[in-house]
Amino acid sequence: MFAEKQVYIGLVCGAVILIIVYIQSRLYNAKHDKTFHISSFSSISLRNEQRLFQLKQKYLLTNLELFSINSTISSNNTKRLIYRCKRICGGLGDRLRGIISGFVLAILSNRHFEIDMTYPCAIETYLKPNLYNWILNNDKQRKPLQVFLYAIDHNKELMTSLRRTNFIEQWLKYDDIILSTNIDMVTPVLTNKLIKHTSLVQMIYEKKIIPTMNNLFPLLYEILFKPTNIVEHKIDNILRLVAIPFVIDPLCEHTITRPISFEINTIRFCINRPESGRGNSVKSIYRYRGKKAFTVADVVICVRCLCLRLNHLAKSSLLCLHIRTYSNPSNPRDPMVPDRLHTAEDMCKYIGTNSTTTILEKNKLQIFVASDSAKAVSTILQYFPNQSLSVPGPIVHIDRPSGKANVCDGFSKVIIDFYLLGECHTSLLTSSGFSAMANRRRLKPYENLFMYQSNKRKIIRCDDSLKETKWESINSTQYIYCTEQGKVISFKHW
């Protein structure tokens, strides 16, 4: 009898070891395979590496040398183009539009691009250079000849110059071009026939790349930016929560706040020390179900929970909501837009009440919500208490902060929201430059994309089959193009 028990234990342990080896090989392959689909937890740095790899393939670029001209820190003799934001210059979406515009103008004019953004907080606190060093050279001995170009919301004279003149030659006499803008200058400037000789324009047309801000933004953003270590850590903490499934077995309830690696380590510990509650490794192992020692049955349960979790992760999906309400108690300095008052409630009804038109199967759905309204966030979290989450921190408009909220903490939250909105399987958005740009960072930005039409209280699905060439040619100046083909719900009839 004792011998049979030993054989049984040996077989179970052997099977568990094989499972661990298999799981670890799958996790290793997922980490190193450049084509894997991001559905479970991986760090934001790994996700961004995957994103940049796919963008390089999309744009048929064998290297990024063209975008790395003068990418080292500038010297006193280097001609520069500096994006500046030291006072009101728009929200994050506006600023990114201005930054990308400045970057393209710098490449076209063969200047080193730098960013001088200190309002309301220094950008270097949250974002750092990725492939291009845009850090401002503050050498006090430098006495450059400068020209200031201010184009917040509009500057007809400047835009005409960028469209119709050889502005590159006009700028040659200046050492520094200081640009403050929130306008899309990329789309008009790349149609200027007088600069078609530049390397960037030639490459764009040779590769048949659509020459618009919307199309180029994902690539140029990844070239310029990656989150700082502090921001990356906060993003990863949220991604871990997103990757953890709901409680799918009472015996596995203890796993809901722990990473998968914990289960693997627990199983290892069970095998190596099946009857001991002591040892160096026990300090890092959760005492499963309150026991001081592990049994074969505990090992089997650990394996079962791990397999259930991995299976669930492969099937679960992340739905992202962005709710821009304009003036509200969290954001009182914005203009009033009455049409946006019912946005959160309408989205909840759309997701949760009509089985024929729900975006995703509810038992596989996790919801991330970002908004300029604490009330809107609270509405979503209360309606989906076990499936929804948001980034903690004060809600602020970085261009018009108000109240006693810590503005820099609010700025950090905005950056984290922006990154997370780029990791969604499905997006349901209100009209906003912020979420439109964040959505462009999704690996498949047109897949499962929904828009809320506030004037009609209607949610429509953007046409997945719409070709990007058609989208860009029709809609290069708008945020997101949606057709009303397919299923539409009007909440006025509810």
C-alpha positions in Angstrom: 0.0 0.0 0.0 2.8 2.4 0.9 4.6 1.5 -2.3 1.5 2.2 -4.3 1.1 5.6 -2.6 4.7 6.4 -3.5 4.2 5.5 -7.1 1.0 7.6 -7.2 2.8 10.6 -5.7 5.7 10.1 -8.2 3.3 10.0 -11.2 1.5 13.1 -10.0 4.8 15.0 -9.4 6.1 13.9 -12.8 2.9 15.1 -14.5 3.1 18.4 -12.6 6.8 18.9 -13.7 5.9 18.3 -17.3 3.0 20.8 -17.0 5.4 23.4 -15.5 8.0 22.9 -18.3 5.3 23.2 -20.9 3.8 26.4 -19.4 7.2 28.0 -19.0 8.1 27.2 -22.6 4.8 28.8 -23.7 5.5 31.9 -21.6 9.1 32.1 -22.9 7.9 31.7 -26.5 5.2 34.4 -26.0 7.8 36.8 -24.6 10.3 36.3 -27.5 8.0 35.7 -30.4 7.6 39.0 -32.3 4.3 37.9 -33.7 2.4 37.0 -30.5 -0.9 38.6 -29.7 -1.0 40.6 -26.5 -3.9 39.2 -24.5 -2.4 38.4 -21.1 -0.1 40.4 -18.9 3.2 41.6 -20.4 4.9 44.8 -19.3 4.3 48.0 -21.2 7.9 48.0 -22.3 7.5 44.6 -24.0 4.2 45.8 -25.5 5.8 48.9 -26.9 8.7 46.8 -28.3 6.1 44.6 -30.1 4.2 47.7 -31.3 7.3 49.3 -32.8 8.3 46.1 -34.5 4.9 45.9 -36.2 4.9 49.6 -37.1 8.3 49.1 -38.8 6.8 46.3 -40.8 3.7 48.3 -41.7 5.7 51.2 -43.0 8.2 48.9 -44.8 11.1 50.5 -43.0 14.2 48.4 -42.8 15.7 50.9 -40.4 14.8 54.2 -38.8 17.9 56.2 -39.7 15.9 58.8 -41.4 14.1 59.6 -38.2 17.3 59.5 -36.2 19.1 62.5 -37.9 20.9 64.5 -35.2 19.3 62.3 -32.6 22.2 62.9 -30.1 22.0 65.9 -27.8 22.6 69.1 -29.7 25.8 71.1 -29.6 26.1 74.9 -29.6 26.4 74.9 -33.4 23.4 72.7 -34.1 20.4 74.2 -35.7 17.3 73.3 -33.7 13.5 73.2 -33.8 12.1 73.4 -30.3 8.5 72.6 -29.4 7.6 74.9 -26.5 4.8 74.7 -24.0 5.3 77.0 -21.0 1.7 78.3 -20.7 -1.7 77.4 -22.1 -1.2 75.1 -25.2 -4.1 72.6 -24.9 -4.6 69.2 -23.4 -2.4 66.2 -24.0 -4.0 65.4 -27.4 -3.4 69.0 -28.5 0.2 68.9 -27.3 1.0 65.6 -29.0 -0.4 67.0 -32.2 2.0 70.0 -31.8 4.9 67.8 -30.9 4.5 65.5 -33.8 4.1 68.5 -36.1 7.4 69.9 -34.8 9.2 66.6 -35.1 8.2 66.3 -38.8 9.2 69.9 -39.5 12.5 69.4 -37.8 13.3 66.3 -40.0 12.2 68.1 -43.1 14.5 71.1 -42.3 17.4 68.9 -41.1 17.2 70.4 -37.5 17.6 68.7 -34.2 14.2 68.4 -32.5 13.9 69.3 -28.8 10.9 69.6 -26.4 10.6 72.4 -23.8 7.4 71.5 -21.9 7.2 72.7 -18.3 3.5 73.6 -18.0 2.0 72.5 -15.7 4.8 70.0 -14.9 8.0 69.0 -16.7 7.4 66.3 -19.3 10.6 64.5 -18.5 9.0 63.4 -15.2 6.6 61.2 -17.2 8.1 60.5 -20.6 11.7 60.0 -21.7 13.4 59.6 -25.1 13.0 56.3 -26.9 14.9 56.2 -30.2 15.4 60.0 -30.5 16.9 62.3 -27.9 14.6 65.3 -27.7 15.9 66.6 -24.3 16.4 70.4 -24.3 19.9 71.7 -24.3 19.9 74.5 -21.8 23.4 75.7 -22.4 23.4 79.3 -21.1 26.4 80.2 -23.3 24.5 79.6 -26.4 23.3 82.8 -28.1 21.3 81.7 -31.1 19.3 83.7 -33.6 15.7 82.6 -33.0 12.3 83.0 -34.5 9.1 82.3 -32.6 6.1 80.6 -34.3 2.9 80.7 -32.3 0.0 78.7 -33.6 -2.4 77.7 -30.8 -5.7 76.9 -32.5 -4.9 78.9 -35.6 -2.3 80.8 -37.6 -3.4 81.3 -41.1 -0.2 83.0 -42.3 2.0 80.2 -41.0 -0.2 77.4 -42.4 -0.2 79.1 -45.8 3.6 79.3 -45.7 3.9 75.6 -44.8 1.6 74.6 -47.7 2.8 76.9 -50.5 6.4 78.2 -49.9 9.8 76.7 -49.5 9.9 77.5 -45.8 13.0 75.4 -45.3 15.1 78.0 -47.2 13.4 80.8 -45.3 14.4 79.2 -42.0 18.1 78.8 -42.9 19.1 82.2 -41.4 17.8 81.1 -38.0 19.6 78.9 -35.5 16.5 78.0 -33.5 12.9 77.7 -34.6 10.7 78.0 -31.4 7.2 76.4 -32.2 4.1 76.6 -30.0 1.2 74.9 -31.6 -1.6 72.4 -31.2 -2.4 72.3 -35.0 -1.9 69.4 -37.4 0.9 70.7 -39.6 1.9 67.3 -40.8 -0.9 66.7 -43.2 -0.7 70.0 -45.1 3.1 70.3 -45.1 3.6 66.9 -46.7 1.5 68.0 -49.7 3.8 71.0 -50.4 5.3 70.4 -53.8 8.2 72.8 -53.1 9.7 70.4 -50.5 9.2 67.1 -52.4 13.0 66.8 -52.8 13.5 66.2 -49.1 14.4 62.7 -48.0 11.3 62.3 -45.8 8.8 63.2 -48.5 10.6 61.0 -51.1 10.6 58.1 -48.7 6.9 58.5 -47.9 5.9 58.5 -51.5 8.3 55.7 -52.6 6.9 53.5 -49.8 3.3 54.6 -50.6 2.8 55.8 -47.0 -0.3 57.9 -46.4 1.1 61.4 -45.6 -1.2 62.4 -42.8 -0.9 63.0 -39.1 -3.3 60.2 -38.3 -1.3 57.7 -40.2 2.1 58.7 -39.1 1.4 59.4 -35.4 1.7 55.8 -34.0 5.2 55.4 -35.5 6.5 58.9 -34.7 5.2 58.7 -31.1 7.0 55.4 -30.5 10.2 56.9 -31.9 10.1 59.8 -29.6 8.7 58.5 -26.3 8.6 55.8 -23.7 7.3 56.1 -20.1 9.7 56.9 -17.3 10.4 54.1 -14.8 7.9 55.5 -12.3 5.1 55.7 -14.9 6.0 52.3 -16.4 5.6 50.7 -13.0 2.2 52.2 -12.5 1.1 51.1 -15.9 2.3 47.6 -15.3 0.4 47.4 -12.0 -2.8 48.2 -13.9 -2.0 45.7 -16.7 -1.5 43.0 -14.1 -5.0 43.6 -12.8 -6.4 43.5 -16.3 -4.6 40.2 -17.0 -6.0 38.5 -13.8 -9.3 36.7 -14.5 -12.4 36.8 -12.4 -13.0 34.1 -9.8 -13.9 31.1 -11.8 -13.5 28.4 -9.2 -14.0 28.7 -5.4 -10.8 26.8 -4.8 -8.9 29.3 -6.9 -10.2 32.5 -5.2 -6.8 33.1 -3.6 -5.3 33.6 -7.0 -7.2 36.6 -8.0 -4.6 39.1 -6.7 -1.5 37.2 -7.6 0.5 36.9 -10.8 0.8 33.6 -12.6 4.4 33.2 -11.6 3.2 32.8 -8.0 1.2 29.7 -8.9 4.3 28.2 -10.7 6.5 28.9 -7.6 3.8 27.4 -5.4 3.8 24.2 -7.4 7.6 24.0 -7.4 7.5 24.4 -3.6 4.9 21.7 -3.3 7.0 19.3 -5.2 10.3 20.1 -3.6 9.0 20.1 0.0 5.7 18.4 0.1 5.5 17.8 3.8 7.4 20.8 5.2 6.1 24.2 6.2 9.7 25.5 6.8 12.5 26.5 4.6 13.9 29.7 2.9 11.4 29.6 0.1 8.4 29.4 2.3 8.6 33.1 3.1 7.7 33.9 -0.5 4.9 31.3 -0.8 1.4 31.9 0.3 0.3 29.3 2.8 -2.3 27.7 0.7 -5.8 27.6 2.3 -4.2 28.3 5.7 -2.2 25.1 5.8 1.3 24.8 7.2 2.1 21.8 4.9 1.3 20.9 1.3 -0.3 17.7 0.2 -0.6 16.0 -3.2 -4.2 17.2 -3.4 -3.0 20.8 -2.9 -0.6 20.4 -5.8 -3.4 19.2 -8.0 -5.5 22.2 -7.0 -2.6 24.5 -7.7 -2.2 23.0 -11.2 -6.0 23.2 -11.8 -6.1 26.9 -10.8 -3.1 27.7 -13.0 -4.6 26.0 -16.0 -7.9 27.7 -15.5 -6.3 31.1 -15.3 -4.2 30.6 -18.4 -7.2 29.3 -20.3 -9.2 32.3 -19.2 -6.5 34.8 -20.1 -6.4 33.4 -23.6 -10.1 34.2 -24.0 -10.6 37.4 -21.9 -10.9 40.8 -23.6 -10.3 44.4 -22.5 -12.9 47.0 -23.3 -11.8 50.6 -22.9 -14.2 53.5 -22.4 -13.2 57.1 -22.8 -15.9 59.6 -21.6 -15.2 63.2 -22.4 -18.0 65.3 -20.7 -16.4 68.8 -20.8 -17.6 71.0 -17.9 -18.3 69.1 -14.7 -17.3 69.3 -11.0 -14.0 67.6 -11.8 -13.3 69.9 -14.7 -15.2 73.1 -14.1 -13.1 75.4 -16.5 -14.1 73.6 -19.7 -17.1 74.8 -21.7 -20.5 73.2 -21.0 -21.7 70.5 -23.5 -25.2 69.4 -22.4 -25.2 66.5 -24.9 -22.5 64.7 -22.9 -24.4 64.5 -19.6 -25.8 61.0 -20.2 -22.8 59.4 -21.8 -21.8 57.1 -19.0 -25.4 55.8 -18.5 -25.9 55.2 -22.2 -22.6 53.3 -22.4 -23.6 51.1 -19.5 -26.9 50.2 -21.1 -25.2 49.4 -24.4 -22.7 47.1 -22.8 -24.9 45.4 -20.3 -28.6 45.1 -21.3 -29.0 44.1 -24.9 -27.7 40.6 -25.6 -27.9 41.0 -29.4 -25.8 44.1 -29.5 -23.4 43.8 -26.6 -19.8 44.5 -27.6 -18.3 41.4 -26.1 -19.4 38.4 -24.0 -19.9 39.7 -20.5 -18.2 36.8 -18.7 -15.0 37.4 -20.7 -15.1 41.2 -20.5 -12.9 43.5 -18.4 -13.6 47.2 -18.6 -11.1 50.1 -18.3 -12.6 53.6 -18.0 -10.9 57.0 -18.4 -12.8 60.3 -18.1 -12.6 63.9 -17.3 -15.5 63.3 -14.8 -15.2 61.5 -11.5 -19.0 61.0 -11.7 -18.8 59.2 -15.0 -16.0 56.9 -13.8 -18.1 56.2 -10.6 -21.1 55.3 -12.8 -19.1 52.7 -14.8 -17.4 51.2 -11.7 -20.8 50.9 -9.9 -22.6 49.4 -12.9 -19.8 46.8 -13.4 -18.4 46.4 -9.9 -16.5 43.1 -10.6 -15.2 43.8 -14.0 -14.2 47.4 -14.2 -11.2 49.5 -13.1 -9.7 53.0 -13.6 -6.4 54.6 -12.8 -6.4 56.1 -9.3 -5.5 59.8 -8.9 -6.9 63.3 -9.3 -8.8 64.1 -12.5 -7.4 67.4 -13.9 -7.3 69.2 -17.3 -3.6 69.7 -17.6 -4.2 73.0 -19.5 -6.8 74.4 -17.1 -6.2 72.8 -13.6 -8.5 73.9 -10.8 -9.1 73.3 -7.1 -6.7 71.8 -4.7 -5.8 68.6 -6.7 -2.2 67.8 -7.2 -1.7 68.9 -10.8 1.4 66.8 -11.4 -0.3 63.7 -10.0 -3.1 64.5 -12.4 -0.7 64.8 -15.3 0.8 61.4 -14.4 -2.7 59.9 -14.5 -3.4 61.4 -17.9 -0.2 59.8 -19.3 -1.1 56.4 -17.8 -4.7 56.7 -19.2 -3.2 57.4 -22.6 -1.0 54.3 -22.6 -3.8 52.0 -21.4 -6.2 53.3 -24.0 -3.7 51.9 -26.6 -3.9 48.4 -25.1 -7.6 47.7 -25.7 -9.2 44.8 -27.7 -12.3 47.0 -28.1 -12.7 50.8 -27.7 -15.9 52.8 -27.1 -15.0 56.5 -27.3 -16.5 59.9 -27.2 -15.2 62.5 -29.7 -11.9 63.6 -28.3 -8.4 64.3 -29.7 -6.9 62.6 -26.6 -8.6 59.3 -27.0 -8.5 59.4 -30.8 -4.7 59.6 -30.6 -4.5 57.0 -27.9 -6.6 54.7 -30.1 -4.2 55.1 -33.0 -1.6 53.4 -30.9 -3.7 50.2 -30.8 -2.1 47.5 -33.0 -5.4 47.3 -34.9 -6.9 50.8 -34.4 -10.0 50.1 -36.5 -10.9 46.7 -35.1 -13.8 46.7 -32.7 -14.0 50.5 -32.6 -17.2 52.2 -31.4 -18.2 55.8 -31.2 -20.7 57.6 -29.0 -22.7 60.2 -30.9 -23.7 62.6 -28.1 -26.1 64.7 -30.2 -28.2 61.6 -31.1 -27.4 59.6 -27.9 -26.4 56.8 -30.3 -23.5 54.3 -30.4 -22.3 53.3 -33.8 -19.6 50.8 -34.8 -16.9 52.1 -37.0 -16.6 50.1 -40.2 -13.9 47.5 -39.7 -13.8 46.9 -43.4 -13.1 50.5 -44.3 -9.7 50.7 -45.9 -7.2 53.1 -44.3 -6.5 54.7 -47.6 -10.1 55.7 -48.0 -10.3 56.7 -44.3 -7.3 59.0 -44.6 -8.3 60.6 -47.9 -11.9 61.3 -46.7 -11.2 62.1 -43.1 -7.7 63.4 -42.6 -8.8 66.4 -40.6 -11.3 64.6 -38.3 -10.7 62.4 -35.3 -12.3 59.1 -36.2 -14.4 58.1 -39.1 -17.4 55.8 -38.5 -20.2 54.7 -40.7 -23.7 53.9 -39.5 -23.6 50.5 -41.2 -24.4 47.6 -38.9 -26.2 47.6 -35.6 -27.1 50.9 -34.0 -28.9 51.6 -30.7 -30.7 54.9 -30.0 -31.2 55.5 -26.3 -33.9 58.0 -26.8 -36.4 55.1 -27.3 -35.4 53.4 -24.0 
